[in-house]
Amino acid sequence: MKYTILVVDDDDDDFLMLSSLIKQCQQDVTLYYVQNGLEATQKLIDGLQPNLILVDVQMPLMDGYELVLWLMNSEAWRHIPVVIWTGEISDREVTRYYRAGANALMLKQDALQDVEAFCKYWLKLVQLPQLVWQEPG
């Protein structure tokens, strides 16, 4: 199965490392990279249809929380699983993201150390949405 992942993170190095590791365990993945939530919204509006969105917490212009709220309030994109991936986060913030609609939350260092577990879960075990949402009418 071919997957498309949108990675929203303002750290180029983290994206490059993640991209390299994911390609090692799952060849049939296309990753798109944007540096903030505002760029992510534009990429989606322009037609990108990812199966999964990885979102960092702290970013300029539109942070991760604002992006999750935007996605969950959009009929066109609320069906796409959103995984928060961040360097550090408080228990209070974890609850805040889940209440906003995030599907999972993981620490970057854990994900990068065990990217095979990430790939196995999100790209092999879980059924990600494949259908493009179309407005009724």
C-alpha angles and dihedrals in degrees: 000000000000116000135192120207125190111208115199110192136127093217112089093190093056091051094048092049093046092046093051093048095046091050089054094057101030117029097181097069130108115202124200119195131206128167103224145012094264091058089047093055090049092049090052093045088050090059110271109148108193124185091214137017123209112199131191118214105225115049136137124258096011119017128210096267093052090049093051090051091049092050095047092048091053118087089203097057109020091096093064113097113244121207117192112214118183144156095240139351138175124241088248091055091048089058091045092055094047090049089051090056107267113153097209142357127209138169115248094230091054093046093048093047093051106025089148089067089050091050093045093050102039101030103033112022103033121069104230120200113271101173122089111236112240125193112246114249 
